[in-house]
């Protein structure tokens, strides 16, 4: 039931590529978010990374069964921010 990411954008939320970042800020999260923006905007890189995340998440279970949970993109973002 998990999906790679939400294909249908919503009107009230911009895509990650449209979010403006303060590149002058010295906070540690800005380079991580900029890297995630790059991954989101590159179709081939995003699909390969999300396929690897999906393979890891669904190692012992079927991706077609079960209830809806976090999308693979959300898992990737939370993991990158946590490790960064």
PDB file of N, CA, C and O in Angstrom:
ATOM      1  N   UNK A   1       0.797  -1.191   0.000  1.00  0.00           N
ATOM      2  CA  UNK A   1       0.000   0.000   0.000  1.00  0.00           C
ATOM      3  C   UNK A   1       0.846   1.263   0.000  1.00  0.00           C
ATOM      4  O   UNK A   1       0.339   2.347  -0.287  1.00  0.00           O
ATOM      5  N   UNK A   2       2.110   1.135   0.314  1.00  0.00           N
ATOM      6  CA  UNK A   2       2.953   2.328   0.322  1.00  0.00           C
ATOM      7  C   UNK A   2       3.236   2.763  -1.102  1.00  0.00           C
ATOM      8  O   UNK A   2       3.312   1.942  -2.016  1.00  0.00           O
ATOM      9  N   UNK A   3       3.388   4.054  -1.274  1.00  0.00           N
ATOM     10  CA  UNK A   3       3.687   4.625  -2.575  1.00  0.00           C
ATOM     11  C   UNK A   3       5.036   5.314  -2.512  1.00  0.00           C
ATOM     12  O   UNK A   3       5.558   5.588  -1.431  1.00  0.00           O
ATOM     13  N   UNK A   4       5.593   5.591  -3.674  1.00  0.00           N
ATOM     14  CA  UNK A   4       6.875   6.296  -3.707  1.00  0.00           C
ATOM     15  C   UNK A   4       6.716   7.709  -3.168  1.00  0.00           C
ATOM     16  O   UNK A   4       7.438   8.117  -2.258  1.00  0.00           O
ATOM     17  N   UNK A   5       5.779   8.448  -3.725  1.00  0.00           N
ATOM     18  CA  UNK A   5       5.427   9.768  -3.231  1.00  0.00           C
ATOM     19  C   UNK A   5       4.087  10.131  -3.838  1.00  0.00           C
ATOM     20  O   UNK A   5       3.608   9.452  -4.747  1.00  0.00           O
ATOM     21  N   UNK A   6       3.485  11.188  -3.346  1.00  0.00           N
ATOM     22  CA  UNK A   6       2.172  11.587  -3.828  1.00  0.00           C
ATOM     23  C   UNK A   6       2.321  12.210  -5.212  1.00  0.00           C
ATOM     24  O   UNK A   6       2.923  13.271  -5.374  1.00  0.00           O
ATOM     25  N   UNK A   7       1.763  11.529  -6.193  1.00  0.00           N
ATOM     26  CA  UNK A   7       1.869  11.994  -7.578  1.00  0.00           C
ATOM     27  C   UNK A   7       1.056  13.267  -7.814  1.00  0.00           C
ATOM     28  O   UNK A   7       1.469  14.138  -8.579  1.00  0.00           O
ATOM     29  N   UNK A   8      -0.090  13.371  -7.161  1.00  0.00           N
ATOM     30  CA  UNK A   8      -0.979  14.508  -7.357  1.00  0.00           C
ATOM     31  C   UNK A   8      -0.618  15.630  -6.390  1.00  0.00           C
ATOM     32  O   UNK A   8      -0.798  15.475  -5.182  1.00  0.00           O
ATOM     33  N   UNK A   9      -0.112  16.758  -6.890  1.00  0.00           N
ATOM     34  CA  UNK A   9       0.214  17.861  -5.981  1.00  0.00           C
ATOM     35  C   UNK A   9      -1.061  18.538  -5.471  1.00  0.00           C
ATOM     36  O   UNK A   9      -2.101  18.512  -6.129  1.00  0.00           O
ATOM     37  N   UNK A  10      -0.957  19.132  -4.306  1.00  0.00           N
ATOM     38  CA  UNK A  10      -2.086  19.867  -3.743  1.00  0.00           C
ATOM     39  C   UNK A  10      -1.868  21.357  -3.947  1.00  0.00           C
ATOM     40  O   UNK A  10      -0.737  21.816  -4.113  1.00  0.00           O
ATOM     41  N   UNK A  11      -2.959  22.101  -3.935  1.00  0.00           N
ATOM     42  CA  UNK A  11      -2.873  23.540  -4.172  1.00  0.00           C
ATOM     43  C   UNK A  11      -2.266  24.292  -2.991  1.00  0.00           C
ATOM     44  O   UNK A  11      -1.648  25.341  -3.174  1.00  0.00           O
ATOM     45  N   UNK A  12      -2.438  23.766  -1.789  1.00  0.00           N
ATOM     46  CA  UNK A  12      -1.990  24.500  -0.607  1.00  0.00           C
ATOM     47  C   UNK A  12      -0.547  24.209  -0.219  1.00  0.00           C
ATOM     48  O   UNK A  12      -0.040  24.801   0.734  1.00  0.00           O
ATOM     49  N   UNK A  13       0.122  23.318  -0.928  1.00  0.00           N
ATOM     50  CA  UNK A  13       1.483  22.936  -0.557  1.00  0.00           C
ATOM     51  C   UNK A  13       2.388  22.957  -1.793  1.00  0.00           C
ATOM     52  O   UNK A  13       2.115  22.247  -2.761  1.00  0.00           O
ATOM     53  N   UNK A  14       3.446  23.747  -1.779  1.00  0.00           N
ATOM     54  CA  UNK A  14       4.349  23.763  -2.936  1.00  0.00           C
ATOM     55  C   UNK A  14       5.189  22.481  -2.991  1.00  0.00           C
ATOM     56  O   UNK A  14       5.359  21.797  -1.982  1.00  0.00           O
ATOM     57  N   UNK A  15       5.703  22.171  -4.165  1.00  0.00           N
ATOM     58  CA  UNK A  15       6.592  21.019  -4.294  1.00  0.00           C
ATOM     59  C   UNK A  15       7.927  21.347  -3.626  1.00  0.00           C
ATOM     60  O   UNK A  15       8.256  22.521  -3.458  1.00  0.00           O
ATOM     61  N   UNK A  16       8.695  20.339  -3.245  1.00  0.00           N
ATOM     62  CA  UNK A  16       9.993  20.619  -2.608  1.00  0.00           C
ATOM     63  C   UNK A  16      10.923  21.462  -3.472  1.00  0.00           C
ATOM     64  O   UNK A  16      11.730  22.224  -2.939  1.00  0.00           O
ATOM     65  N   UNK A  17      10.829  21.343  -4.783  1.00  0.00           N
ATOM     66  CA  UNK A  17      11.701  22.131  -5.654  1.00  0.00           C
ATOM     67  C   UNK A  17      11.336  23.614  -5.637  1.00  0.00           C
ATOM     68  O   UNK A  17      12.176  24.457  -5.953  1.00  0.00           O
ATOM     69  N   UNK A  18      10.092  23.945  -5.272  1.00  0.00           N
ATOM     70  CA  UNK A  18       9.635  25.334  -5.262  1.00  0.00           C
ATOM     71  C   UNK A  18       9.914  26.058  -3.949  1.00  0.00           C
ATOM     72  O   UNK A  18       9.752  27.276  -3.876  1.00  0.00           O
ATOM     73  N   UNK A  19      10.324  25.344  -2.927  1.00  0.00           N
ATOM     74  CA  UNK A  19      10.571  25.967  -1.624  1.00  0.00           C
ATOM     75  C   UNK A  19      11.878  26.743  -1.687  1.00  0.00           C
ATOM     76  O   UNK A  19      12.910  26.207  -2.093  1.00  0.00           O
ATOM     77  N   UNK A  20      11.828  27.995  -1.287  1.00  0.00           N
ATOM     78  CA  UNK A  20      13.045  28.809  -1.297  1.00  0.00           C
ATOM     79  C   UNK A  20      13.788  28.623   0.025  1.00  0.00           C
ATOM     80  O   UNK A  20      13.193  28.645   1.103  1.00  0.00           O
ATOM     81  N   UNK A  21      15.083  28.441  -0.087  1.00  0.00           N
ATOM     82  CA  UNK A  21      15.933  28.252   1.084  1.00  0.00           C
ATOM     83  C   UNK A  21      16.841  29.461   1.250  1.00  0.00           C
ATOM     84  O   UNK A  21      17.262  30.068   0.265  1.00  0.00           O
ATOM     85  N   UNK A  22      17.138  29.805   2.478  1.00  0.00           N
ATOM     86  CA  UNK A  22      18.071  30.887   2.766  1.00  0.00           C
ATOM     87  C   UNK A  22      19.479  30.306   2.710  1.00  0.00           C
ATOM     88  O   UNK A  22      19.951  29.716   3.682  1.00  0.00           O
ATOM     89  N   UNK A  23      20.144  30.472   1.576  1.00  0.00           N
ATOM     90  CA  UNK A  23      21.474  29.905   1.392  1.00  0.00           C
ATOM     91  C   UNK A  23      22.558  30.663   2.149  1.00  0.00           C
ATOM     92  O   UNK A  23      23.688  30.187   2.260  1.00  0.00           O
ATOM     93  N   UNK A  24      22.220  31.837   2.670  1.00  0.00           N
ATOM     94  CA  UNK A  24      23.169  32.612   3.463  1.00  0.00           C
ATOM     95  C   UNK A  24      23.196  32.153   4.922  1.00  0.00           C
ATOM     96  O   UNK A  24      24.094  32.521   5.680  1.00  0.00           O
ATOM     97  N   UNK A  25      22.216  31.357   5.303  1.00  0.00           N
ATOM     98  CA  UNK A  25      22.126  30.885   6.678  1.00  0.00           C
ATOM     99  C   UNK A  25      23.214  29.847   6.948  1.00  0.00           C
ATOM    100  O   UNK A  25      23.551  29.057   6.066  1.00  0.00           O
ATOM    101  N   UNK A  26      23.757  29.844   8.143  1.00  0.00           N
ATOM    102  CA  UNK A  26      24.824  28.910   8.483  1.00  0.00           C
ATOM    103  C   UNK A  26      24.296  27.673   9.212  1.00  0.00           C
ATOM    104  O   UNK A  26      25.079  26.880   9.736  1.00  0.00           O
ATOM    105  N   UNK A  27      22.989  27.509   9.246  1.00  0.00           N
ATOM    106  CA  UNK A  27      22.395  26.362   9.913  1.00  0.00           C
ATOM    107  C   UNK A  27      22.758  25.082   9.162  1.00  0.00           C
ATOM    108  O   UNK A  27      22.938  25.106   7.945  1.00  0.00           O
ATOM    109  N   UNK A  28      22.864  23.976   9.878  1.00  0.00           N
ATOM    110  CA  UNK A  28      23.304  22.714   9.293  1.00  0.00           C
ATOM    111  C   UNK A  28      22.243  22.054   8.430  1.00  0.00           C
ATOM    112  O   UNK A  28      22.570  21.185   7.623  1.00  0.00           O
ATOM    113  N   UNK A  29      20.984  22.438   8.575  1.00  0.00           N
ATOM    114  CA  UNK A  29      19.903  21.778   7.861  1.00  0.00           C
ATOM    115  C   UNK A  29      19.779  22.260   6.415  1.00  0.00           C
ATOM    116  O   UNK A  29      19.234  21.541   5.577  1.00  0.00           O
ATOM    117  N   UNK A  30      20.269  23.451   6.109  1.00  0.00           N
ATOM    118  CA  UNK A  30      20.103  24.022   4.773  1.00  0.00           C
ATOM    119  C   UNK A  30      20.779  23.168   3.696  1.00  0.00           C
ATOM    120  O   UNK A  30      20.140  22.910   2.676  1.00  0.00           O
ATOM    121  N   UNK A  31      22.033  22.710   3.855  1.00  0.00           N
ATOM    122  CA  UNK A  31      22.614  21.854   2.818  1.00  0.00           C
ATOM    123  C   UNK A  31      21.882  20.514   2.656  1.00  0.00           C
ATOM    124  O   UNK A  31      21.816  19.965   1.556  1.00  0.00           O
ATOM    125  N   UNK A  32      21.337  20.001   3.752  1.00  0.00           N
ATOM    126  CA  UNK A  32      20.585  18.748   3.679  1.00  0.00           C
ATOM    127  C   UNK A  32      19.314  18.961   2.867  1.00  0.00           C
ATOM    128  O   UNK A  32      18.984  18.152   2.000  1.00  0.00           O
ATOM    129  N   UNK A  33      18.601  20.052   3.147  1.00  0.00           N
ATOM    130  CA  UNK A  33      17.380  20.346   2.409  1.00  0.00           C
ATOM    131  C   UNK A  33      17.664  20.650   0.944  1.00  0.00           C
ATOM    132  O   UNK A  33      16.872  20.302   0.069  1.00  0.00           O
ATOM    133  N   UNK A  34      18.787  21.295   0.679  1.00  0.00           N
ATOM    134  CA  UNK A  34      19.153  21.575  -0.720  1.00  0.00           C
ATOM    135  C   UNK A  34      19.456  20.272  -1.464  1.00  0.00           C
ATOM    136  O   UNK A  34      19.102  20.132  -2.635  1.00  0.00           O
ATOM    137  N   UNK A  35      20.102  19.330  -0.797  1.00  0.00           N
ATOM    138  CA  UNK A  35      20.351  18.026  -1.402  1.00  0.00           C
ATOM    139  C   UNK A  35      19.062  17.274  -1.670  1.00  0.00           C
ATOM    140  O   UNK A  35      18.933  16.615  -2.701  1.00  0.00           O
ATOM    141  N   UNK A  36      18.102  17.363  -0.750  1.00  0.00           N
ATOM    142  CA  UNK A  36      16.808  16.726  -0.964  1.00  0.00           C
ATOM    143  C   UNK A  36      16.050  17.380  -2.120  1.00  0.00           C
ATOM    144  O   UNK A  36      15.345  16.698  -2.863  1.00  0.00           O
ATOM    145  N   UNK A  37      16.190  18.683  -2.271  1.00  0.00           N
ATOM    146  CA  UNK A  37      15.582  19.358  -3.413  1.00  0.00           C
ATOM    147  C   UNK A  37      16.170  18.848  -4.719  1.00  0.00           C
ATOM    148  O   UNK A  37      15.444  18.637  -5.691  1.00  0.00           O
ATOM    149  N   UNK A  38      17.475  18.653  -4.742  1.00  0.00           N
ATOM    150  CA  UNK A  38      18.127  18.145  -5.955  1.00  0.00           C
ATOM    151  C   UNK A  38      17.650  16.734  -6.276  1.00  0.00           C
ATOM    152  O   UNK A  38      17.374  16.418  -7.433  1.00  0.00           O
ATOM    153  N   UNK A  39      17.554  15.893  -5.263  1.00  0.00           N
ATOM    154  CA  UNK A  39      17.075  14.524  -5.474  1.00  0.00           C
ATOM    155  C   UNK A  39      15.646  14.542  -5.991  1.00  0.00           C
ATOM    156  O   UNK A  39      15.314  13.779  -6.898  1.00  0.00           O
ATOM    157  N   UNK A  40      14.796  15.393  -5.437  1.00  0.00           N
ATOM    158  CA  UNK A  40      13.405  15.450  -5.861  1.00  0.00           C
ATOM    159  C   UNK A  40      13.277  15.919  -7.307  1.00  0.00           C
ATOM    160  O   UNK A  40      12.413  15.432  -8.036  1.00  0.00           O
ATOM    161  N   UNK A  41      14.114  16.846  -7.729  1.00  0.00           N
ATOM    162  CA  UNK A  41      13.988  17.408  -9.072  1.00  0.00           C
ATOM    163  C   UNK A  41      14.563  16.498 -10.156  1.00  0.00           C
ATOM    164  O   UNK A  41      14.175  16.620 -11.317  1.00  0.00           O
ATOM    165  N   UNK A  42      15.470  15.596  -9.811  1.00  0.00           N
ATOM    166  CA  UNK A  42      16.057  14.671 -10.788  1.00  0.00           C
ATOM    167  C   UNK A  42      15.261  13.358 -10.768  1.00  0.00           C
ATOM    168  O   UNK A  42      15.329  12.594  -9.805  1.00  0.00           O
ATOM    169  N   UNK A  43      14.512  13.112 -11.841  1.00  0.00           N
ATOM    170  CA  UNK A  43      13.574  11.998 -11.902  1.00  0.00           C
ATOM    171  C   UNK A  43      14.259  10.639 -11.745  1.00  0.00           C
ATOM    172  O   UNK A  43      13.781   9.797 -10.985  1.00  0.00           O
ATOM    173  N   UNK A  44      15.357  10.414 -12.443  1.00  0.00           N
ATOM    174  CA  UNK A  44      16.025   9.105 -12.396  1.00  0.00           C
ATOM    175  C   UNK A  44      16.649   8.833 -11.035  1.00  0.00           C
ATOM    176  O   UNK A  44      16.543   7.723 -10.514  1.00  0.00           O
ATOM    177  N   UNK A  45      17.289   9.823 -10.466  1.00  0.00           N
ATOM    178  CA  UNK A  45      17.907   9.659  -9.146  1.00  0.00           C
ATOM    179  C   UNK A  45      16.838   9.401  -8.093  1.00  0.00           C
ATOM    180  O   UNK A  45      16.987   8.521  -7.246  1.00  0.00           O
ATOM    181  N   UNK A  46      15.750  10.185  -8.154  1.00  0.00           N
ATOM    182  CA  UNK A  46      14.669  10.024  -7.182  1.00  0.00           C
ATOM    183  C   UNK A  46      14.066   8.627  -7.256  1.00  0.00           C
ATOM    184  O   UNK A  46      13.843   7.997  -6.221  1.00  0.00           O
ATOM    185  N   UNK A  47      13.799   8.133  -8.464  1.00  0.00           N
ATOM    186  CA  UNK A  47      13.201   6.803  -8.599  1.00  0.00           C
ATOM    187  C   UNK A  47      14.136   5.703  -8.123  1.00  0.00           C
ATOM    188  O   UNK A  47      13.686   4.734  -7.512  1.00  0.00           O
ATOM    189  N   UNK A  48      15.424   5.837  -8.393  1.00  0.00           N
ATOM    190  CA  UNK A  48      16.357   4.797  -7.942  1.00  0.00           C
ATOM    191  C   UNK A  48      16.492   4.793  -6.422  1.00  0.00           C
ATOM    192  O   UNK A  48      16.548   3.725  -5.811  1.00  0.00           O
ATOM    193  N   UNK A  49      16.545   5.972  -5.806  1.00  0.00           N
ATOM    194  CA  UNK A  49      16.642   6.041  -4.343  1.00  0.00           C
ATOM    195  C   UNK A  49      15.368   5.523  -3.690  1.00  0.00           C
ATOM    196  O   UNK A  49      15.431   4.771  -2.718  1.00  0.00           O
ATOM    197  N   UNK A  50      14.214   5.918  -4.218  1.00  0.00           N
ATOM    198  CA  UNK A  50      12.953   5.468  -3.633  1.00  0.00           C
ATOM    199  C   UNK A  50      12.730   3.978  -3.845  1.00  0.00           C
ATOM    200  O   UNK A  50      12.076   3.338  -3.022  1.00  0.00           O
ATOM    201  N   UNK A  51      13.257   3.409  -4.926  1.00  0.00           N
ATOM    202  CA  UNK A  51      13.176   1.958  -5.118  1.00  0.00           C
ATOM    203  C   UNK A  51      14.013   1.237  -4.064  1.00  0.00           C
ATOM    204  O   UNK A  51      13.596   0.203  -3.544  1.00  0.00           O
ATOM    205  N   UNK A  52      15.174   1.768  -3.749  1.00  0.00           N
ATOM    206  CA  UNK A  52      16.012   1.170  -2.703  1.00  0.00           C
ATOM    207  C   UNK A  52      15.356   1.285  -1.328  1.00  0.00           C
ATOM    208  O   UNK A  52      15.411   0.348  -0.532  1.00  0.00           O
ATOM    209  N   UNK A  53      14.739   2.428  -1.050  1.00  0.00           N
ATOM    210  CA  UNK A  53      14.038   2.590   0.221  1.00  0.00           C
ATOM    211  C   UNK A  53      12.863   1.619   0.301  1.00  0.00           C
ATOM    212  O   UNK A  53      12.620   1.014   1.345  1.00  0.00           O
ATOM    213  N   UNK A  54      12.139   1.476  -0.800  1.00  0.00           N
ATOM    214  CA  UNK A  54      11.017   0.544  -0.820  1.00  0.00           C
ATOM    215  C   UNK A  54      11.448  -0.893  -0.629  1.00  0.00           C
ATOM    216  O   UNK A  54      10.764  -1.665   0.042  1.00  0.00           O
ATOM    217  N   UNK A  55      12.582  -1.259  -1.215  1.00  0.00           N
ATOM    218  CA  UNK A  55      13.098  -2.616  -1.033  1.00  0.00           C
ATOM    219  C   UNK A  55      13.496  -2.855   0.419  1.00  0.00           C
ATOM    220  O   UNK A  55      13.303  -3.952   0.944  1.00  0.00           O
ATOM    221  N   UNK A  56      14.044  -1.846   1.064  1.00  0.00           N
ATOM    222  CA  UNK A  56      14.450  -1.986   2.458  1.00  0.00           C
ATOM    223  C   UNK A  56      13.244  -2.014   3.396  1.00  0.00           C
ATOM    224  O   UNK A  56      13.214  -2.805   4.339  1.00  0.00           O
ATOM    225  N   UNK A  57      12.261  -1.167   3.150  1.00  0.00           N
ATOM    226  CA  UNK A  57      11.088  -1.098   4.020  1.00  0.00           C
ATOM    227  C   UNK A  57      10.244  -2.365   3.903  1.00  0.00           C
ATOM    228  O   UNK A  57       9.754  -2.885   4.905  1.00  0.00           O
ATOM    229  N   UNK A  58      10.078  -2.858   2.684  1.00  0.00           N
ATOM    230  CA  UNK A  58       9.236  -4.032   2.443  1.00  0.00           C
ATOM    231  C   UNK A  58      10.051  -5.310   2.330  1.00  0.00           C
ATOM    232  O   UNK A  58       9.720  -6.194   1.539  1.00  0.00           O
ATOM    233  N   UNK A  59      11.087  -5.410   3.097  1.00  0.00           N
ATOM    234  CA  UNK A  59      11.959  -6.580   3.021  1.00  0.00           C
ATOM    235  C   UNK A  59      11.201  -7.872   3.336  1.00  0.00           C
ATOM    236  O   UNK A  59      11.328  -8.854   2.605  1.00  0.00           O
ATOM    237  N   UNK A  60      10.422  -7.880   4.404  1.00  0.00           N
ATOM    238  CA  UNK A  60       9.728  -9.091   4.836  1.00  0.00           C
ATOM    239  C   UNK A  60       8.220  -9.017   4.635  1.00  0.00           C
ATOM    240  O   UNK A  60       7.497  -9.883   5.129  1.00  0.00           O
ATOM    241  N   UNK A  61       7.734  -8.025   3.938  1.00  0.00           N
ATOM    242  CA  UNK A  61       6.296  -7.886   3.748  1.00  0.00           C
ATOM    243  C   UNK A  61       5.992  -7.505   2.306  1.00  0.00           C
ATOM    244  O   UNK A  61       6.884  -7.126   1.547  1.00  0.00           O
ATOM    245  N   UNK A  62       4.736  -7.611   1.947  1.00  0.00           N
ATOM    246  CA  UNK A  62       4.302  -7.260   0.606  1.00  0.00           C
ATOM    247  C   UNK A  62       3.939  -5.783   0.559  1.00  0.00           C
ATOM    248  O   UNK A  62       3.314  -5.262   1.483  1.00  0.00           O
ATOM    249  N   UNK A  63       4.328  -5.112  -0.514  1.00  0.00           N
ATOM    250  CA  UNK A  63       3.994  -3.695  -0.625  1.00  0.00           C
ATOM    251  C   UNK A  63       2.552  -3.487  -1.064  1.00  0.00           C
ATOM    252  O   UNK A  63       2.034  -2.374  -0.981  1.00  0.00           O
ATOM    253  N   UNK A  64       1.899  -4.547  -1.529  1.00  0.00           N
ATOM    254  CA  UNK A  64       0.515  -4.435  -1.986  1.00  0.00           C
ATOM    255  C   UNK A  64      -0.489  -4.629  -0.859  1.00  0.00           C
ATOM    256  O   UNK A  64      -1.649  -4.246  -1.010  1.00  0.00           O
ATOM    257  N   UNK A  65      -0.089  -5.203   0.250  1.00  0.00           N
ATOM    258  CA  UNK A  65      -0.996  -5.476   1.351  1.00  0.00           C
ATOM    259  C   UNK A  65      -0.722  -4.512   2.500  1.00  0.00           C
ATOM    260  O   UNK A  65       0.350  -3.913   2.588  1.00  0.00           O
ATOM    261  N   UNK A  66      -1.705  -4.377   3.372  1.00  0.00           N
ATOM    262  CA  UNK A  66      -1.514  -3.561   4.565  1.00  0.00           C
ATOM    263  C   UNK A  66      -2.174  -2.218   4.453  1.00  0.00           C
ATOM    264  O   UNK A  66      -2.814  -1.902   3.450  1.00  0.00           O
ATOM    265  N   UNK A  67      -2.015  -1.431   5.490  1.00  0.00           N
ATOM    266  CA  UNK A  67      -2.646  -0.125   5.509  1.00  0.00           C
ATOM    267  C   UNK A  67      -1.676   0.937   5.023  1.00  0.00           C
ATOM    268  O   UNK A  67      -0.472   0.708   4.910  1.00  0.00           O
ATOM    269  N   UNK A  68      -2.225   2.085   4.743  1.00  0.00           N
ATOM    270  CA  UNK A  68      -1.405   3.184   4.253  1.00  0.00           C
ATOM    271  C   UNK A  68      -0.506   3.692   5.367  1.00  0.00           C
ATOM    272  O   UNK A  68      -0.913   3.765   6.526  1.00  0.00           O
ATOM    273  N   UNK A  69       0.683   4.032   5.012  1.00  0.00           N
ATOM    274  CA  UNK A  69       1.631   4.571   5.980  1.00  0.00           C
ATOM    275  C   UNK A  69       2.375   5.733   5.366  1.00  0.00           C
ATOM    276  O   UNK A  69       1.854   6.428   4.493  1.00  0.00           O
ATOM    277  N   UNK A  70       3.566   5.936   5.813  1.00  0.00           N
ATOM    278  CA  UNK A  70       4.397   6.981   5.231  1.00  0.00           C
ATOM    279  C   UNK A  70       4.798   6.588   3.824  1.00  0.00           C
ATOM    280  O   UNK A  70       5.061   5.418   3.546  1.00  0.00           O
ATOM    281  N   UNK A  71       4.842   7.569   2.941  1.00  0.00           N
ATOM    282  CA  UNK A  71       5.357   7.326   1.599  1.00  0.00           C
ATOM    283  C   UNK A  71       6.867   7.169   1.671  1.00  0.00           C
ATOM    284  O   UNK A  71       7.498   7.568   2.650  1.00  0.00           O
ATOM    285  N   UNK A  72       7.441   6.581   0.619  1.00  0.00           N
ATOM    286  CA  UNK A  72       8.894   6.389   0.599  1.00  0.00           C
ATOM    287  C   UNK A  72       9.629   7.727   0.603  1.00  0.00           C
ATOM    288  O   UNK A  72      10.714   7.840   1.174  1.00  0.00           O
ATOM    289  N   UNK A  73       9.042   8.735  -0.030  1.00  0.00           N
ATOM    290  CA  UNK A  73       9.687  10.050  -0.027  1.00  0.00           C
ATOM    291  C   UNK A  73       9.724  10.623   1.387  1.00  0.00           C
ATOM    292  O   UNK A  73      10.736  11.195   1.794  1.00  0.00           O
ATOM    293  N   UNK A  74       8.643  10.478   2.132  1.00  0.00           N
ATOM    294  CA  UNK A  74       8.607  10.979   3.502  1.00  0.00           C
ATOM    295  C   UNK A  74       9.605  10.238   4.383  1.00  0.00           C
ATOM    296  O   UNK A  74      10.240  10.846   5.245  1.00  0.00           O
ATOM    297  N   UNK A  75       9.748   8.938   4.178  1.00  0.00           N
ATOM    298  CA  UNK A  75      10.737   8.161   4.927  1.00  0.00           C
ATOM    299  C   UNK A  75      12.141   8.648   4.596  1.00  0.00           C
ATOM    300  O   UNK A  75      12.987   8.763   5.483  1.00  0.00           O
ATOM    301  N   UNK A  76      12.388   8.935   3.320  1.00  0.00           N
ATOM    302  CA  UNK A  76      13.713   9.415   2.904  1.00  0.00           C
ATOM    303  C   UNK A  76      14.032  10.769   3.537  1.00  0.00           C
ATOM    304  O   UNK A  76      15.144  10.986   4.019  1.00  0.00           O
ATOM    305  N   UNK A  77      13.060  11.673   3.533  1.00  0.00           N
ATOM    306  CA  UNK A  77      13.286  13.014   4.104  1.00  0.00           C
ATOM    307  C   UNK A  77      13.540  12.910   5.607  1.00  0.00           C
ATOM    308  O   UNK A  77      14.485  13.509   6.120  1.00  0.00           O
ATOM    309  N   UNK A  78      12.713  12.163   6.303  1.00  0.00           N
ATOM    310  CA  UNK A  78      12.897  12.042   7.750  1.00  0.00           C
ATOM    311  C   UNK A  78      14.230  11.368   8.100  1.00  0.00           C
ATOM    312  O   UNK A  78      14.892  11.756   9.063  1.00  0.00           O
ATOM    313  N   UNK A  79      14.616  10.365   7.318  1.00  0.00           N
ATOM    314  CA  UNK A  79      15.904   9.702   7.566  1.00  0.00           C
ATOM    315  C   UNK A  79      17.083  10.625   7.292  1.00  0.00           C
ATOM    316  O   UNK A  79      18.060  10.623   8.041  1.00  0.00           O
ATOM    317  N   UNK A  80      17.000  11.418   6.220  1.00  0.00           N
ATOM    318  CA  UNK A  80      18.101  12.334   5.896  1.00  0.00           C
ATOM    319  C   UNK A  80      18.248  13.418   6.951  1.00  0.00           C
ATOM    320  O   UNK A  80      19.363  13.764   7.341  1.00  0.00           O
ATOM    321  N   UNK A  81      17.128  13.952   7.413  1.00  0.00           N
ATOM    322  CA  UNK A  81      17.188  15.011   8.427  1.00  0.00           C
ATOM    323  C   UNK A  81      17.682  14.438   9.747  1.00  0.00           C
ATOM    324  O   UNK A  81      18.440  15.093  10.463  1.00  0.00           O
ATOM    325  N   UNK A  82      17.262  13.232  10.071  1.00  0.00           N
ATOM    326  CA  UNK A  82      17.701  12.620  11.334  1.00  0.00           C
ATOM    327  C   UNK A  82      19.199  12.347  11.326  1.00  0.00           C
ATOM    328  O   UNK A  82      19.887  12.618  12.309  1.00  0.00           O
ATOM    329  N   UNK A  83      19.706  11.809  10.216  1.00  0.00           N
ATOM    330  CA  UNK A  83      21.124  11.469  10.141  1.00  0.00           C
ATOM    331  C   UNK A  83      22.000  12.687   9.900  1.00  0.00           C
ATOM    332  O   UNK A  83      23.187  12.672  10.224  1.00  0.00           O
ATOM    333  N   UNK A  84      21.422  13.745   9.330  1.00  0.00           N
ATOM    334  CA  UNK A  84      22.193  14.941   9.019  1.00  0.00           C
ATOM    335  C   UNK A  84      22.411  15.769  10.231  1.00  0.00           C
ATOM    336  O   UNK A  84      23.046  16.821  10.154  1.00  0.00           O
TER     337      UNK A  84
END
